[in-house]
Amino acid sequence: MTMYKVTRRFKDVKHDNHVYEIGDVYPMQGKKATKTRLEELATTKNKYEKVFIEATEAKDDET
């Protein structure tokens, strides 16, 4: 299962303005993210032209 880790602090307008800190898991527990939103945050295809999250593999005990 692919998980995402925050690499740059940001406020997510799609998650009630929740502030994600570096190292946080995205999305936070109880929230969902669309493929489009994941692409926006994992690439420079957003209005800030910055990468905010990166894909990581889940550990076996977290699945």
N, C-alpha and C positions, 0 to 999 in steps of 0.2 A: 504494500500500500504506500502510495506517495504522500508524504507530509511536506509541509512548507515551514521554513524557519525565516523569521524576520531578520533582514540584514541592514535595514535602515529604518529609523524611527518614523512613524507616520500616524496620522489620524484617519481612520477609515470612515468616510461618510456613509458607506453602505452598511456599517455595523454601529449605528447610533453614535457616531463620532468617537468610538473607542480608540484610545491611543495604544498602538502596538510598539513595544520597545524591542531593541535588538536582542535576538535570542528567543523571543516569544514564538509559540507555535501559531500558525495562521491556517484557518480561521480559529478564533477562540472557541472554547467549548460552548455548544448550543447555537452556534452560527454556521451558516453554509456559505460557500463561495461558488460562483458559476465558473465555467471554463474561461469565459471572456474576462471575468474579473481576475482570475489567476494569471492569465496571460498579460493583462495590464500591469499587474504588480511584479511579475517575474521577468518582464522585459522593459525596454525603454519606450514602449508604445503607450505612454500616458502623458498627461499634460506637463509633467515635471521632467520627463525624459530621464528618469532614474529607475534603477532596479531596487525594489523594496523587499522581495522575498526570494528564497531559493528553494528548490525541491531537495528533499532529503528522504532517505529510506527509513521507514518506521522500524524500530527495534522489535524483535519477535515478541517480547513481553508486553508491547503496547498495542498489538493488533487484536 
